[in-house]
């Protein structure tokens, strides 16, 4: 990792300068031993690796190692380049300068002297999801974090409001003074106060235009117009046809030029550099050496404590502390403050990801067009290489320099808390590449995301004017990112030879493609004013710019190039951005920051639109009734029951908003509004937003699903006036709501939204920030964190190398993470039953199966006589012998749901069905039983999607038959019964969805005597569990609880939003 120095700890070495001779002369008193350095600004030369490493293994990321021996305490500091940048603040003015100064440290940093460490690729464990270490503003985010700050049009001052009129002197720096009067509310991403106000101004201080004045406009991105092959309007289609089209075999149109992604030569792989000793690949592992103690301040204190010594020597100090106080009073030309940025060489990180043998069999080298039919009429979008951006850019590069391999660079930034009470934060920058399929990128344990940098997290409180503080923070962010990504400029223009994991060398062009972050990060990256759209110049309540025009990049670049400071500020204001000092994307080839902002399921939908919708519903309806309905909903594997309601919840995470979204439509479906106002428009708004939410999470989109997205958004806008009529809202100028207009275009451009979900970034905070911090002593933590992460990376990489050796060194091209085989059996049961022998009488009383014996007898007759009529079956069932008195019972069953063709919804692949009676827990408390409802296949024409051929039934008992039953009940059976059976009570058939909320309505199926229809069926006939909303009426009837509502209520709505797979199925 690079230390953008100085490391402000008691004994430290500041950064390397340009001149190594000057370095030696400056540190001669410290007896500096320069192991090796790398010439600055020479990208063509290979960076030497560390002579020692934790595992004595090659590192794909370069390091420059400086060892300082100061009596004889060894200290190691690794940087990615000897040409490192230091940011200094003096008298409120922030300056950038190259530094070759070196300072001493009074004590060594624990953990920094054990061994030399190479940069390596990150590995992230625990892909299963988010654990409790995620802070309240992380992962499925929190209102208490950056999201609570936005106010999204609710409050906060207008962006067009001017500063308080102070004129800033032209100092040559790009920051305003720190001694102005308090101005606008502070909301800068570089300051934690950003989370408490959303105001910002576009009246910026006068700024320096750069250092040398020579600037060349980079190549521009292709025209962002909508692709011609995608028709704007298609005939209206039903969900059934759309779902069926997605599941058709994929027809691929490869890029027509063979030169795209063409290999140059066959090189060596990363594994080749380990050597050939396959018998014991751990032989070369280094051991951490011990260091001896060195004389320090205590020794001098003891010396000076000798009576009369300070007076005899004429010293003006009596101990080390007094000496340091005197030294601190001496005048200095150094700045009062400095900020540290720890970073890696971005190009070397890209080489590490691109050349990782772990991804050798899965890398994508050129764009493709995927279609659902051979006629190429319906295009599909999923991974980045299926979008229009990669295809169009490949055409442009092939015209200029044939044989290019594009590497889409995806950057993610997000600030996170390291401690709860101490207020320590980290600002990590993550990077991945679009050549790695999204199914790999979204799994942290596979290591496809790499930690690129830790940005400064200083609050800059010495700058008292909040407007100047925000500008300083923004310029600091771009200055750091510009330095981190500077090598991508030449590499993107001219290409650089890179070897993939299998050793094949290609000429690769790393191109900045996407920046993933929440709304404050989007504003920071693009430089637009707060409460403005980062993509287009339209007002937030203008929804007519879904496919453009977007912000004019050429106008923005021309404005940033303006030399005169006042004219530059005015030009930037006219272009719709703030006058940022050299934004990091300004010189990157083919970069368009306004089209690099990606759709985000977590922050834009769950922590954005859904959060607002829930708040509006709380205001519109009776909160007491809302909470009563939440408490009375039945339990299900996918649905959370809020036993205390939802109206009193605060600082909700994204996961909690997702849980609320599953039940939101059922809560408002038949709830009356106050004053007798019709709830029809409100219910339609809720249905429209939920449709958009679940459609957006499709792992693959087509032109038709994008039409459904737009239709859902149109339905919301057509009915949203109801919230104004209710007094809930005055307007809908909400940035995240407005941004939904651009989703369809951005999906066509960059692929499906699950390529860029910030949920993945939030998850990375655990492994690459929080765990790393826990490994430190909490003092000057970032050097320790970087070293800990480097060692962890190398060990993970070496472990994979060992696994490859033990597997017999298979060809790297054959290694893939995308090969997915369905389980051998879609029904998974426990090895042993939950109850080995449950009496038949107990099934009738405790399990609620009063007709169990009759239903089982009829099932036996049908197996023996499949051609019998219903009346014949009923008559023959009377004579079926029962030679057993109990059956083995299972309390749950798991069902593999399957998925889209070649596209997995991995988080919802398994469904759990419960059939558990009431019981007492360990403390003797009553626990209600849970008997889930399920969709049961009744006919052979029942498909993967839709409800045709299915019935809903409540599963009361899951059991298997004892041997006695097989010997006596199924004598002469045409079909032997399966191993697992289920007793099910039926509901009525599906009819027509409700005209307002679109849910199916079903009732209990009863016979002439009022008894429920029940049957014994094969467990394999169950498709999946189904969630039912009780039809409460105006208020929840007294006595209805989560445990008894399925028995007391007679009319239900079928919930299509219980999980993503249910939305594919129930329509």
Helices and strands as residue ranges (DSSP letters): E 2-4, H 20-26, G 28-30, E 32-33, E 64-70, E 73-79, E 85-90, E 93-98, G 146-149, G 151-153, G 192-196, H 239-246, E 251-254, E 263-266, G 271-274, H 297-304, H 309-313, H 320-328, E 337-339, E 341-343, H 346-354, G 357-359, E 368-371, E 379-381, G 384-386, H 388-400, E 404-417, E 425-433, H 438-441, G 444-446, E 450-454, H 466-484, H 488-494, E 496-499, E 504-516, H 519-526, H 553-561, H 565-575, G 593-595, I 601-610, H 611-620, H 623-631, H 654-668, G 674-676, H 680-696, E 701-702, H 703-719, H 721-725, H 735-739, G 740-742, H 743-750, G 753-755, H 758-765, I 766-770, H 771-774, H 781-806, G 812-814, E 827-828, E 835-839, H 840-845, H 852-864, H 870-877, E 886-890, E 892-896, G 906-908, E 910-916, E 919-920, E 926-927, E 930-931, E 933-937, E 950-960, H 963-968, E 981-986, E 1001-1003, E 1014-1018, G 1019-1021, E 1022-1030, H 1045-1048, E 1051-1055, H 1060-1065
